[in-house]
């Protein structure tokens, strides 16, 4: 399993989404995707936004 597949599976998101996030600098990640990643990583959404400086 490649890194994109593993990340997608571990975070309950589509592998195509992972590729877009990593390869397309203009891709705008959806809030739902951010929420899924945060949930899978046991990170509160507020903490995520704090971590990225928003």
mmCIF entry with sequence, helices, sheets and N, C-alpha, C, O atoms, coordinates in Angstrom:
data_MODEL
# 
_entry.id   MODEL 
# 
_entity.id                         1 
_entity.type                       polymer 
_entity.pdbx_number_of_molecules   1 
# 
_entity_poly.entity_id                      1 
_entity_poly.type                           'polypeptide(L)' 
_entity_poly.nstd_linkage                   no 
_entity_poly.nstd_monomer                   no 
_entity_poly.pdbx_seq_one_letter_code       
;(UNK)(UNK)(UNK)(UNK)(UNK)(UNK)(UNK)(UNK)(UNK)(UNK)(UNK)(UNK)(UNK)(UNK)(UNK)(UNK)
(UNK)(UNK)(UNK)(UNK)(UNK)(UNK)(UNK)(UNK)(UNK)(UNK)(UNK)(UNK)(UNK)(UNK)(UNK)(UNK)
(UNK)(UNK)(UNK)(UNK)(UNK)(UNK)(UNK)(UNK)(UNK)(UNK)(UNK)(UNK)(UNK)(UNK)(UNK)(UNK)
(UNK)(UNK)(UNK)(UNK)(UNK)(UNK)
;
_entity_poly.pdbx_seq_one_letter_code_can   XXXXXXXXXXXXXXXXXXXXXXXXXXXXXXXXXXXXXXXXXXXXXXXXXXXXXX 
_entity_poly.pdbx_strand_id                 A 
# 
loop_
_entity_poly_seq.entity_id 
_entity_poly_seq.num 
_entity_poly_seq.mon_id 
_entity_poly_seq.hetero 
1 1  UNK n 
1 2  UNK n 
1 3  UNK n 
1 4  UNK n 
1 5  UNK n 
1 6  UNK n 
1 7  UNK n 
1 8  UNK n 
1 9  UNK n 
1 10 UNK n 
1 11 UNK n 
1 12 UNK n 
1 13 UNK n 
1 14 UNK n 
1 15 UNK n 
1 16 UNK n 
1 17 UNK n 
1 18 UNK n 
1 19 UNK n 
1 20 UNK n 
1 21 UNK n 
1 22 UNK n 
1 23 UNK n 
1 24 UNK n 
1 25 UNK n 
1 26 UNK n 
1 27 UNK n 
1 28 UNK n 
1 29 UNK n 
1 30 UNK n 
1 31 UNK n 
1 32 UNK n 
1 33 UNK n 
1 34 UNK n 
1 35 UNK n 
1 36 UNK n 
1 37 UNK n 
1 38 UNK n 
1 39 UNK n 
1 40 UNK n 
1 41 UNK n 
1 42 UNK n 
1 43 UNK n 
1 44 UNK n 
1 45 UNK n 
1 46 UNK n 
1 47 UNK n 
1 48 UNK n 
1 49 UNK n 
1 50 UNK n 
1 51 UNK n 
1 52 UNK n 
1 53 UNK n 
1 54 UNK n 
# 
_struct_asym.id          A 
_struct_asym.entity_id   1 
# 
loop_
_struct_conf.conf_type_id 
_struct_conf.id 
_struct_conf.pdbx_PDB_helix_id 
_struct_conf.beg_label_comp_id 
_struct_conf.beg_label_asym_id 
_struct_conf.beg_label_seq_id 
_struct_conf.pdbx_beg_PDB_ins_code 
_struct_conf.end_label_comp_id 
_struct_conf.end_label_asym_id 
_struct_conf.end_label_seq_id 
_struct_conf.pdbx_end_PDB_ins_code 
_struct_conf.beg_auth_comp_id 
_struct_conf.beg_auth_asym_id 
_struct_conf.beg_auth_seq_id 
_struct_conf.end_auth_comp_id 
_struct_conf.end_auth_asym_id 
_struct_conf.end_auth_seq_id 
_struct_conf.pdbx_PDB_helix_class 
_struct_conf.details 
_struct_conf.pdbx_PDB_helix_length 
HELX_P HELX_P1 AA1 UNK A 3  ? UNK A 11 ? UNK A 3  UNK A 11 1 ? 9  
HELX_P HELX_P2 AA2 UNK A 15 ? UNK A 23 ? UNK A 15 UNK A 23 1 ? 9  
HELX_P HELX_P3 AA3 UNK A 31 ? UNK A 40 ? UNK A 31 UNK A 40 1 ? 10 
HELX_P HELX_P4 AA4 UNK A 45 ? UNK A 51 ? UNK A 45 UNK A 51 1 ? 7  
# 
_struct_conf_type.id          HELX_P 
_struct_conf_type.criteria    ? 
_struct_conf_type.reference   ? 
# 
loop_
_atom_site.group_PDB 
_atom_site.id 
_atom_site.type_symbol 
_atom_site.label_atom_id 
_atom_site.label_alt_id 
_atom_site.label_comp_id 
_atom_site.label_asym_id 
_atom_site.label_entity_id 
_atom_site.label_seq_id 
_atom_site.pdbx_PDB_ins_code 
_atom_site.Cartn_x 
_atom_site.Cartn_y 
_atom_site.Cartn_z 
_atom_site.occupancy 
_atom_site.B_iso_or_equiv 
_atom_site.pdbx_formal_charge 
_atom_site.auth_seq_id 
_atom_site.auth_comp_id 
_atom_site.auth_asym_id 
_atom_site.auth_atom_id 
_atom_site.pdbx_PDB_model_num 
ATOM 1   N N  . UNK A 1 1  ? 0.847   -1.176 0.000  1.00 0.00 ? 1  UNK A N  1 
ATOM 2   C CA . UNK A 1 1  ? 0.000   0.000  0.000  1.00 0.00 ? 1  UNK A CA 1 
ATOM 3   C C  . UNK A 1 1  ? 0.893   1.241  0.000  1.00 0.00 ? 1  UNK A C  1 
ATOM 4   O O  . UNK A 1 1  ? 1.819   1.346  0.805  1.00 0.00 ? 1  UNK A O  1 
ATOM 5   N N  . UNK A 1 2  ? 0.612   2.181  -0.908 1.00 0.00 ? 2  UNK A N  1 
ATOM 6   C CA . UNK A 1 2  ? 1.441   3.384  -0.952 1.00 0.00 ? 2  UNK A CA 1 
ATOM 7   C C  . UNK A 1 2  ? 1.019   4.373  0.127  1.00 0.00 ? 2  UNK A C  1 
ATOM 8   O O  . UNK A 1 2  ? 0.007   4.182  0.800  1.00 0.00 ? 2  UNK A O  1 
ATOM 9   N N  . UNK A 1 3  ? 1.802   5.421  0.280  1.00 0.00 ? 3  UNK A N  1 
ATOM 10  C CA . UNK A 1 3  ? 1.537   6.400  1.337  1.00 0.00 ? 3  UNK A CA 1 
ATOM 11  C C  . UNK A 1 3  ? 0.170   7.053  1.198  1.00 0.00 ? 3  UNK A C  1 
ATOM 12  O O  . UNK A 1 3  ? -0.520  7.275  2.192  1.00 0.00 ? 3  UNK A O  1 
ATOM 13  N N  . UNK A 1 4  ? -0.230  7.366  -0.061 1.00 0.00 ? 4  UNK A N  1 
ATOM 14  C CA . UNK A 1 4  ? -1.530  7.985  -0.274 1.00 0.00 ? 4  UNK A CA 1 
ATOM 15  C C  . UNK A 1 4  ? -2.650  7.044  0.159  1.00 0.00 ? 4  UNK A C  1 
ATOM 16  O O  . UNK A 1 4  ? -3.592  7.464  0.830  1.00 0.00 ? 4  UNK A O  1 
ATOM 17  N N  . UNK A 1 5  ? -2.549  5.790  -0.218 1.00 0.00 ? 5  UNK A N  1 
ATOM 18  C CA . UNK A 1 5  ? -3.570  4.802  0.149  1.00 0.00 ? 5  UNK A CA 1 
ATOM 19  C C  . UNK A 1 5  ? -3.640  4.633  1.660  1.00 0.00 ? 5  UNK A C  1 
ATOM 20  O O  . UNK A 1 5  ? -4.727  4.602  2.238  1.00 0.00 ? 5  UNK A O  1 
ATOM 21  N N  . UNK A 1 6  ? -2.506  4.526  2.282  1.00 0.00 ? 6  UNK A N  1 
ATOM 22  C CA . UNK A 1 6  ? -2.453  4.330  3.728  1.00 0.00 ? 6  UNK A CA 1 
ATOM 23  C C  . UNK A 1 6  ? -3.065  5.532  4.444  1.00 0.00 ? 6  UNK A C  1 
ATOM 24  O O  . UNK A 1 6  ? -3.886  5.370  5.347  1.00 0.00 ? 6  UNK A O  1 
ATOM 25  N N  . UNK A 1 7  ? -2.665  6.730  4.041  1.00 0.00 ? 7  UNK A N  1 
ATOM 26  C CA . UNK A 1 7  ? -3.204  7.931  4.674  1.00 0.00 ? 7  UNK A CA 1 
ATOM 27  C C  . UNK A 1 7  ? -4.716  8.004  4.468  1.00 0.00 ? 7  UNK A C  1 
ATOM 28  O O  . UNK A 1 7  ? -5.458  8.321  5.398  1.00 0.00 ? 7  UNK A O  1 
ATOM 29  N N  . UNK A 1 8  ? -5.166  7.712  3.259  1.00 0.00 ? 8  UNK A N  1 
ATOM 30  C CA . UNK A 1 8  ? -6.597  7.741  2.953  1.00 0.00 ? 8  UNK A CA 1 
ATOM 31  C C  . UNK A 1 8  ? -7.358  6.753  3.837  1.00 0.00 ? 8  UNK A C  1 
ATOM 32  O O  . UNK A 1 8  ? -8.380  7.104  4.426  1.00 0.00 ? 8  UNK A O  1 
ATOM 33  N N  . UNK A 1 9  ? -6.871  5.544  3.926  1.00 0.00 ? 9  UNK A N  1 
ATOM 34  C CA . UNK A 1 9  ? -7.537  4.521  4.742  1.00 0.00 ? 9  UNK A CA 1 
ATOM 35  C C  . UNK A 1 9  ? -7.543  4.885  6.221  1.00 0.00 ? 9  UNK A C  1 
ATOM 36  O O  . UNK A 1 9  ? -8.552  4.703  6.903  1.00 0.00 ? 9  UNK A O  1 
ATOM 37  N N  . UNK A 1 10 ? -6.447  5.385  6.707  1.00 0.00 ? 10 UNK A N  1 
ATOM 38  C CA . UNK A 1 10 ? -6.337  5.719  8.127  1.00 0.00 ? 10 UNK A CA 1 
ATOM 39  C C  . UNK A 1 10 ? -7.193  6.919  8.515  1.00 0.00 ? 10 UNK A C  1 
ATOM 40  O O  . UNK A 1 10 ? -7.541  7.089  9.683  1.00 0.00 ? 10 UNK A O  1 
ATOM 41  N N  . UNK A 1 11 ? -7.533  7.757  7.522  1.00 0.00 ? 11 UNK A N  1 
ATOM 42  C CA . UNK A 1 11 ? -8.244  8.990  7.824  1.00 0.00 ? 11 UNK A CA 1 
ATOM 43  C C  . UNK A 1 11 ? -9.631  9.069  7.191  1.00 0.00 ? 11 UNK A C  1 
ATOM 44  O O  . UNK A 1 11 ? -10.257 10.129 7.174  1.00 0.00 ? 11 UNK A O  1 
ATOM 45  N N  . UNK A 1 12 ? -10.102 7.942  6.673  1.00 0.00 ? 12 UNK A N  1 
ATOM 46  C CA . UNK A 1 12 ? -11.458 7.842  6.143  1.00 0.00 ? 12 UNK A CA 1 
ATOM 47  C C  . UNK A 1 12 ? -11.755 8.867  5.043  1.00 0.00 ? 12 UNK A C  1 
ATOM 48  O O  . UNK A 1 12 ? -12.823 9.478  5.010  1.00 0.00 ? 12 UNK A O  1 
ATOM 49  N N  . UNK A 1 13 ? -10.775 9.037  4.142  1.00 0.00 ? 13 UNK A N  1 
ATOM 50  C CA . UNK A 1 13 ? -10.974 9.918  3.002  1.00 0.00 ? 13 UNK A CA 1 
ATOM 51  C C  . UNK A 1 13 ? -10.549 9.181  1.736  1.00 0.00 ? 13 UNK A C  1 
ATOM 52  O O  . UNK A 1 13 ? -9.872  8.154  1.798  1.00 0.00 ? 13 UNK A O  1 
ATOM 53  N N  . UNK A 1 14 ? -10.951 9.715  0.596  1.00 0.00 ? 14 UNK A N  1 
ATOM 54  C CA . UNK A 1 14 ? -10.645 9.095  -0.686 1.00 0.00 ? 14 UNK A CA 1 
ATOM 55  C C  . UNK A 1 14 ? -9.182  9.315  -1.056 1.00 0.00 ? 14 UNK A C  1 
ATOM 56  O O  . UNK A 1 14 ? -8.623  10.379 -0.793 1.00 0.00 ? 14 UNK A O  1 
ATOM 57  N N  . UNK A 1 15 ? -8.566  8.308  -1.666 1.00 0.00 ? 15 UNK A N  1 
ATOM 58  C CA . UNK A 1 15 ? -7.165  8.426  -2.072 1.00 0.00 ? 15 UNK A CA 1 
ATOM 59  C C  . UNK A 1 15 ? -6.975  9.556  -3.083 1.00 0.00 ? 15 UNK A C  1 
ATOM 60  O O  . UNK A 1 15 ? -5.944  10.228 -3.073 1.00 0.00 ? 15 UNK A O  1 
ATOM 61  N N  . UNK A 1 16 ? -7.953  9.767  -3.945 1.00 0.00 ? 16 UNK A N  1 
ATOM 62  C CA . UNK A 1 16 ? -7.877  10.851 -4.921 1.00 0.00 ? 16 UNK A CA 1 
ATOM 63  C C  . UNK A 1 16 ? -7.780  12.204 -4.213 1.00 0.00 ? 16 UNK A C  1 
ATOM 64  O O  . UNK A 1 16 ? -7.077  13.101 -4.678 1.00 0.00 ? 16 UNK A O  1 
ATOM 65  N N  . UNK A 1 17 ? -8.471  12.346 -3.113 1.00 0.00 ? 17 UNK A N  1 
ATOM 66  C CA . UNK A 1 17 ? -8.409  13.574 -2.326 1.00 0.00 ? 17 UNK A CA 1 
ATOM 67  C C  . UNK A 1 17 ? -7.013  13.774 -1.759 1.00 0.00 ? 17 UNK A C  1 
ATOM 68  O O  . UNK A 1 17 ? -6.491  14.889 -1.761 1.00 0.00 ? 17 UNK A O  1 
ATOM 69  N N  . UNK A 1 18 ? -6.411  12.699 -1.274 1.00 0.00 ? 18 UNK A N  1 
ATOM 70  C CA . UNK A 1 18 ? -5.047  12.788 -0.729 1.00 0.00 ? 18 UNK A CA 1 
ATOM 71  C C  . UNK A 1 18 ? -4.085  13.244 -1.813 1.00 0.00 ? 18 UNK A C  1 
ATOM 72  O O  . UNK A 1 18 ? -3.238  14.104 -1.569 1.00 0.00 ? 18 UNK A O  1 
ATOM 73  N N  . UNK A 1 19 ? -4.205  12.678 -3.011 1.00 0.00 ? 19 UNK A N  1 
ATOM 74  C CA . UNK A 1 19 ? -3.334  13.081 -4.120 1.00 0.00 ? 19 UNK A CA 1 
ATOM 75  C C  . UNK A 1 19 ? -3.516  14.565 -4.436 1.00 0.00 ? 19 UNK A C  1 
ATOM 76  O O  . UNK A 1 19 ? -2.536  15.279 -4.648 1.00 0.00 ? 19 UNK A O  1 
ATOM 77  N N  . UNK A 1 20 ? -4.755  15.024 -4.467 1.00 0.00 ? 20 UNK A N  1 
ATOM 78  C CA . UNK A 1 20 ? -5.008  16.447 -4.748 1.00 0.00 ? 20 UNK A CA 1 
ATOM 79  C C  . UNK A 1 20 ? -4.386  17.340 -3.691 1.00 0.00 ? 20 UNK A C  1 
ATOM 80  O O  . UNK A 1 20 ? -3.766  18.354 -4.011 1.00 0.00 ? 20 UNK A O  1 
ATOM 81  N N  . UNK A 1 21 ? -4.553  16.964 -2.431 1.00 0.00 ? 21 UNK A N  1 
ATOM 82  C CA . UNK A 1 21 ? -3.984  17.761 -1.339 1.00 0.00 ? 21 UNK A CA 1 
ATOM 83  C C  . UNK A 1 21 ? -2.470  17.860 -1.489 1.00 0.00 ? 21 UNK A C  1 
ATOM 84  O O  . UNK A 1 21 ? -1.893  18.934 -1.315 1.00 0.00 ? 21 UNK A O  1 
ATOM 85  N N  . UNK A 1 22 ? -1.836  16.752 -1.808 1.00 0.00 ? 22 UNK A N  1 
ATOM 86  C CA . UNK A 1 22 ? -0.369  16.716 -1.884 1.00 0.00 ? 22 UNK A CA 1 
ATOM 87  C C  . UNK A 1 22 ? 0.188   17.313 -3.170 1.00 0.00 ? 22 UNK A C  1 
ATOM 88  O O  . UNK A 1 22 ? 1.296   17.850 -3.164 1.00 0.00 ? 22 UNK A O  1 
ATOM 89  N N  . UNK A 1 23 ? -0.556  17.232 -4.273 1.00 0.00 ? 23 UNK A N  1 
ATOM 90  C CA . UNK A 1 23 ? 0.013   17.601 -5.570 1.00 0.00 ? 23 UNK A CA 1 
ATOM 91  C C  . UNK A 1 23 ? -0.490  18.912 -6.146 1.00 0.00 ? 23 UNK A C  1 
ATOM 92  O O  . UNK A 1 23 ? 0.181   19.501 -6.994 1.00 0.00 ? 23 UNK A O  1 
ATOM 93  N N  . UNK A 1 24 ? -1.647  19.384 -5.714 1.00 0.00 ? 24 UNK A N  1 
ATOM 94  C CA . UNK A 1 24 ? -2.248  20.581 -6.298 1.00 0.00 ? 24 UNK A CA 1 
ATOM 95  C C  . UNK A 1 24 ? -2.227  21.720 -5.287 1.00 0.00 ? 24 UNK A C  1 
ATOM 96  O O  . UNK A 1 24 ? -3.025  21.746 -4.350 1.00 0.00 ? 24 UNK A O  1 
ATOM 97  N N  . UNK A 1 25 ? -1.312  22.656 -5.484 1.00 0.00 ? 25 UNK A N  1 
ATOM 98  C CA . UNK A 1 25 ? -1.163  23.772 -4.543 1.00 0.00 ? 25 UNK A CA 1 
ATOM 99  C C  . UNK A 1 25 ? -2.406  24.643 -4.464 1.00 0.00 ? 25 UNK A C  1 
ATOM 100 O O  . UNK A 1 25 ? -2.597  25.357 -3.479 1.00 0.00 ? 25 UNK A O  1 
ATOM 101 N N  . UNK A 1 26 ? -3.254  24.597 -5.482 1.00 0.00 ? 26 UNK A N  1 
ATOM 102 C CA . UNK A 1 26 ? -4.456  25.426 -5.501 1.00 0.00 ? 26 UNK A CA 1 
ATOM 103 C C  . UNK A 1 26 ? -5.696  24.678 -5.005 1.00 0.00 ? 26 UNK A C  1 
ATOM 104 O O  . UNK A 1 26 ? -6.778  25.260 -4.922 1.00 0.00 ? 26 UNK A O  1 
ATOM 105 N N  . UNK A 1 27 ? -5.545  23.399 -4.676 1.00 0.00 ? 27 UNK A N  1 
ATOM 106 C CA . UNK A 1 27 ? -6.679  22.608 -4.208 1.00 0.00 ? 27 UNK A CA 1 
ATOM 107 C C  . UNK A 1 27 ? -7.170  23.158 -2.871 1.00 0.00 ? 27 UNK A C  1 
ATOM 108 O O  . UNK A 1 27 ? -6.379  23.405 -1.961 1.00 0.00 ? 27 UNK A O  1 
ATOM 109 N N  . UNK A 1 28 ? -8.471  23.343 -2.768 1.00 0.00 ? 28 UNK A N  1 
ATOM 110 C CA . UNK A 1 28 ? -9.062  23.846 -1.528 1.00 0.00 ? 28 UNK A CA 1 
ATOM 111 C C  . UNK A 1 28 ? -9.741  22.685 -0.810 1.00 0.00 ? 28 UNK A C  1 
ATOM 112 O O  . UNK A 1 28 ? -10.807 22.217 -1.211 1.00 0.00 ? 28 UNK A O  1 
ATOM 113 N N  . UNK A 1 29 ? -9.107  22.245 0.239  1.00 0.00 ? 29 UNK A N  1 
ATOM 114 C CA . UNK A 1 29 ? -9.600  21.101 0.997  1.00 0.00 ? 29 UNK A CA 1 
ATOM 115 C C  . UNK A 1 29 ? -10.930 21.471 1.668  1.00 0.00 ? 29 UNK A C  1 
ATOM 116 O O  . UNK A 1 29 ? -11.076 22.563 2.218  1.00 0.00 ? 29 UNK A O  1 
ATOM 117 N N  . UNK A 1 30 ? -11.875 20.563 1.614  1.00 0.00 ? 30 UNK A N  1 
ATOM 118 C CA . UNK A 1 30 ? -13.195 20.835 2.198  1.00 0.00 ? 30 UNK A CA 1 
ATOM 119 C C  . UNK A 1 30 ? -13.148 20.705 3.718  1.00 0.00 ? 30 UNK A C  1 
ATOM 120 O O  . UNK A 1 30 ? -12.296 20.018 4.281  1.00 0.00 ? 30 UNK A O  1 
ATOM 121 N N  . UNK A 1 31 ? -14.077 21.377 4.350  1.00 0.00 ? 31 UNK A N  1 
ATOM 122 C CA . UNK A 1 31 ? -14.177 21.298 5.809  1.00 0.00 ? 31 UNK A CA 1 
ATOM 123 C C  . UNK A 1 31 ? -14.499 19.874 6.244  1.00 0.00 ? 31 UNK A C  1 
ATOM 124 O O  . UNK A 1 31 ? -14.006 19.415 7.275  1.00 0.00 ? 31 UNK A O  1 
ATOM 125 N N  . UNK A 1 32 ? -15.308 19.182 5.480  1.00 0.00 ? 32 UNK A N  1 
ATOM 126 C CA . UNK A 1 32 ? -15.650 17.786 5.811  1.00 0.00 ? 32 UNK A CA 1 
ATOM 127 C C  . UNK A 1 32 ? -14.385 16.925 5.826  1.00 0.00 ? 32 UNK A C  1 
ATOM 128 O O  . UNK A 1 32 ? -14.212 16.090 6.713  1.00 0.00 ? 32 UNK A O  1 
ATOM 129 N N  . UNK A 1 33 ? -13.508 17.127 4.849  1.00 0.00 ? 33 UNK A N  1 
ATOM 130 C CA . UNK A 1 33 ? -12.258 16.365 4.794  1.00 0.00 ? 33 UNK A CA 1 
ATOM 131 C C  . UNK A 1 33 ? -11.390 16.690 6.005  1.00 0.00 ? 33 UNK A C  1 
ATOM 132 O O  . UNK A 1 33 ? -10.828 15.791 6.631  1.00 0.00 ? 33 UNK A O  1 
ATOM 133 N N  . UNK A 1 34 ? -11.283 17.968 6.332  1.00 0.00 ? 34 UNK A N  1 
ATOM 134 C CA . UNK A 1 34 ? -10.504 18.370 7.509  1.00 0.00 ? 34 UNK A CA 1 
ATOM 135 C C  . UNK A 1 34 ? -11.094 17.729 8.766  1.00 0.00 ? 34 UNK A C  1 
ATOM 136 O O  . UNK A 1 34 ? -10.359 17.243 9.625  1.00 0.00 ? 34 UNK A O  1 
ATOM 137 N N  . UNK A 1 35 ? -12.410 17.733 8.863  1.00 0.00 ? 35 UNK A N  1 
ATOM 138 C CA . UNK A 1 35 ? -13.068 17.140 10.026 1.00 0.00 ? 35 UNK A CA 1 
ATOM 139 C C  . UNK A 1 35 ? -12.804 15.644 10.119 1.00 0.00 ? 35 UNK A C  1 
ATOM 140 O O  . UNK A 1 35 ? -12.582 15.128 11.214 1.00 0.00 ? 35 UNK A O  1 
ATOM 141 N N  . UNK A 1 36 ? -12.823 14.941 8.996  1.00 0.00 ? 36 UNK A N  1 
ATOM 142 C CA . UNK A 1 36 ? -12.549 13.491 8.994  1.00 0.00 ? 36 UNK A CA 1 
ATOM 143 C C  . UNK A 1 36 ? -11.122 13.205 9.442  1.00 0.00 ? 36 UNK A C  1 
ATOM 144 O O  . UNK A 1 36 ? -10.883 12.294 10.234 1.00 0.00 ? 36 UNK A O  1 
ATOM 145 N N  . UNK A 1 37 ? -10.182 13.985 8.935  1.00 0.00 ? 37 UNK A N  1 
ATOM 146 C CA . UNK A 1 37 ? -8.782  13.797 9.323  1.00 0.00 ? 37 UNK A CA 1 
ATOM 147 C C  . UNK A 1 37 ? -8.618  14.074 10.815 1.00 0.00 ? 37 UNK A C  1 
ATOM 148 O O  . UNK A 1 37 ? -7.967  13.307 11.524 1.00 0.00 ? 37 UNK A O  1 
ATOM 149 N N  . UNK A 1 38 ? -9.205  15.165 11.288 1.00 0.00 ? 38 UNK A N  1 
ATOM 150 C CA . UNK A 1 38 ? -9.110  15.496 12.715 1.00 0.00 ? 38 UNK A CA 1 
ATOM 151 C C  . UNK A 1 38 ? -9.716  14.397 13.573 1.00 0.00 ? 38 UNK A C  1 
ATOM 152 O O  . UNK A 1 38 ? -9.143  14.016 14.594 1.00 0.00 ? 38 UNK A O  1 
ATOM 153 N N  . UNK A 1 39 ? -10.862 13.888 13.168 1.00 0.00 ? 39 UNK A N  1 
ATOM 154 C CA . UNK A 1 39 ? -11.510 12.821 13.929 1.00 0.00 ? 39 UNK A CA 1 
ATOM 155 C C  . UNK A 1 39 ? -10.629 11.576 13.977 1.00 0.00 ? 39 UNK A C  1 
ATOM 156 O O  . UNK A 1 39 ? -10.466 10.965 15.033 1.00 0.00 ? 39 UNK A O  1 
ATOM 157 N N  . UNK A 1 40 ? -10.066 11.205 12.835 1.00 0.00 ? 40 UNK A N  1 
ATOM 158 C CA . UNK A 1 40 ? -9.214  10.008 12.779 1.00 0.00 ? 40 UNK A CA 1 
ATOM 159 C C  . UNK A 1 40 ? -7.943  10.176 13.597 1.00 0.00 ? 40 UNK A C  1 
ATOM 160 O O  . UNK A 1 40 ? -7.407  9.205  14.130 1.00 0.00 ? 40 UNK A O  1 
ATOM 161 N N  . UNK A 1 41 ? -7.464  11.412 13.695 1.00 0.00 ? 41 UNK A N  1 
ATOM 162 C CA . UNK A 1 41 ? -6.228  11.689 14.426 1.00 0.00 ? 41 UNK A CA 1 
ATOM 163 C C  . UNK A 1 41 ? -6.485  12.128 15.877 1.00 0.00 ? 41 UNK A C  1 
ATOM 164 O O  . UNK A 1 41 ? -5.552  12.465 16.607 1.00 0.00 ? 41 UNK A O  1 
ATOM 165 N N  . UNK A 1 42 ? -7.759  12.118 16.281 1.00 0.00 ? 42 UNK A N  1 
ATOM 166 C CA . UNK A 1 42 ? -8.147  12.548 17.629 1.00 0.00 ? 42 UNK A CA 1 
ATOM 167 C C  . UNK A 1 42 ? -7.666  13.962 17.943 1.00 0.00 ? 42 UNK A C  1 
ATOM 168 O O  . UNK A 1 42 ? -7.120  14.238 19.012 1.00 0.00 ? 42 UNK A O  1 
ATOM 169 N N  . UNK A 1 43 ? -7.892  14.852 16.966 1.00 0.00 ? 43 UNK A N  1 
ATOM 170 C CA . UNK A 1 43 ? -7.539  16.262 17.128 1.00 0.00 ? 43 UNK A CA 1 
ATOM 171 C C  . UNK A 1 43 ? -8.836  17.064 17.059 1.00 0.00 ? 43 UNK A C  1 
ATOM 172 O O  . UNK A 1 43 ? -9.636  16.872 16.144 1.00 0.00 ? 43 UNK A O  1 
ATOM 173 N N  . UNK A 1 44 ? -9.045  17.945 18.003 1.00 0.00 ? 44 UNK A N  1 
ATOM 174 C CA . UNK A 1 44 ? -10.206 18.824 17.948 1.00 0.00 ? 44 UNK A CA 1 
ATOM 175 C C  . UNK A 1 44 ? -10.026 19.789 16.781 1.00 0.00 ? 44 UNK A C  1 
ATOM 176 O O  . UNK A 1 44 ? -8.914  20.224 16.480 1.00 0.00 ? 44 UNK A O  1 
ATOM 177 N N  . UNK A 1 45 ? -11.125 20.108 16.140 1.00 0.00 ? 45 UNK A N  1 
ATOM 178 C CA . UNK A 1 45 ? -11.083 21.013 14.997 1.00 0.00 ? 45 UNK A CA 1 
ATOM 179 C C  . UNK A 1 45 ? -10.465 22.355 15.393 1.00 0.00 ? 45 UNK A C  1 
ATOM 180 O O  . UNK A 1 45 ? -9.694  22.934 14.628 1.00 0.00 ? 45 UNK A O  1 
ATOM 181 N N  . UNK A 1 46 ? -10.794 22.837 16.559 1.00 0.00 ? 46 UNK A N  1 
ATOM 182 C CA . UNK A 1 46 ? -10.221 24.104 17.028 1.00 0.00 ? 46 UNK A CA 1 
ATOM 183 C C  . UNK A 1 46 ? -8.702  24.001 17.177 1.00 0.00 ? 46 UNK A C  1 
ATOM 184 O O  . UNK A 1 46 ? -7.980  24.950 16.871 1.00 0.00 ? 46 UNK A O  1 
ATOM 185 N N  . UNK A 1 47 ? -8.228  22.860 17.642 1.00 0.00 ? 47 UNK A N  1 
ATOM 186 C CA . UNK A 1 47 ? -6.780  22.640 17.789 1.00 0.00 ? 47 UNK A CA 1 
ATOM 187 C C  . UNK A 1 47 ? -6.107  22.607 16.420 1.00 0.00 ? 47 UNK A C  1 
ATOM 188 O O  . UNK A 1 47 ? -5.013  23.144 16.250 1.00 0.00 ? 47 UNK A O  1 
ATOM 189 N N  . UNK A 1 48 ? -6.765  21.972 15.439 1.00 0.00 ? 48 UNK A N  1 
ATOM 190 C CA . UNK A 1 48 ? -6.212  21.931 14.083 1.00 0.00 ? 48 UNK A CA 1 
ATOM 191 C C  . UNK A 1 48 ? -6.007  23.346 13.556 1.00 0.00 ? 48 UNK A C  1 
ATOM 192 O O  . UNK A 1 48 ? -4.932  23.673 13.052 1.00 0.00 ? 48 UNK A O  1 
ATOM 193 N N  . UNK A 1 49 ? -7.039  24.189 13.670 1.00 0.00 ? 49 UNK A N  1 
ATOM 194 C CA . UNK A 1 49 ? -6.925  25.550 13.165 1.00 0.00 ? 49 UNK A CA 1 
ATOM 195 C C  . UNK A 1 49 ? -5.891  26.353 13.927 1.00 0.00 ? 49 UNK A C  1 
ATOM 196 O O  . UNK A 1 49 ? -5.239  27.227 13.356 1.00 0.00 ? 49 UNK A O  1 
ATOM 197 N N  . UNK A 1 50 ? -5.735  26.071 15.193 1.00 0.00 ? 50 UNK A N  1 
ATOM 198 C CA . UNK A 1 50 ? -4.680  26.703 15.976 1.00 0.00 ? 50 UNK A CA 1 
ATOM 199 C C  . UNK A 1 50 ? -3.308  26.267 15.454 1.00 0.00 ? 50 UNK A C  1 
ATOM 200 O O  . UNK A 1 50 ? -2.394  27.083 15.331 1.00 0.00 ? 50 UNK A O  1 
ATOM 201 N N  . UNK A 1 51 ? -3.174  24.981 15.150 1.00 0.00 ? 51 UNK A N  1 
ATOM 202 C CA . UNK A 1 51 ? -1.900  24.436 14.661 1.00 0.00 ? 51 UNK A CA 1 
ATOM 203 C C  . UNK A 1 51 ? -1.499  25.039 13.314 1.00 0.00 ? 51 UNK A C  1 
ATOM 204 O O  . UNK A 1 51 ? -0.313  25.242 13.051 1.00 0.00 ? 51 UNK A O  1 
ATOM 205 N N  . UNK A 1 52 ? -2.487  25.324 12.464 1.00 0.00 ? 52 UNK A N  1 
ATOM 206 C CA . UNK A 1 52 ? -2.172  25.879 11.136 1.00 0.00 ? 52 UNK A CA 1 
ATOM 207 C C  . UNK A 1 52 ? -2.181  27.408 11.126 1.00 0.00 ? 52 UNK A C  1 
ATOM 208 O O  . UNK A 1 52 ? -1.981  28.035 10.086 1.00 0.00 ? 52 UNK A O  1 
ATOM 209 N N  . UNK A 1 53 ? -2.412  27.989 12.287 1.00 0.00 ? 53 UNK A N  1 
ATOM 210 C CA . UNK A 1 53 ? -2.309  29.435 12.411 1.00 0.00 ? 53 UNK A CA 1 
ATOM 211 C C  . UNK A 1 53 ? -3.523  30.216 11.955 1.00 0.00 ? 53 UNK A C  1 
ATOM 212 O O  . UNK A 1 53 ? -3.404  31.362 11.522 1.00 0.00 ? 53 UNK A O  1 
ATOM 213 N N  . UNK A 1 54 ? -4.700  29.597 12.051 1.00 0.00 ? 54 UNK A N  1 
ATOM 214 C CA . UNK A 1 54 ? -5.927  30.322 11.685 1.00 0.00 ? 54 UNK A CA 1 
ATOM 215 C C  . UNK A 1 54 ? -6.796  30.541 12.909 1.00 0.00 ? 54 UNK A C  1 
ATOM 216 O O  . UNK A 1 54 ? -7.871  31.132 12.806 1.00 0.00 ? 54 UNK A O  1 
# 
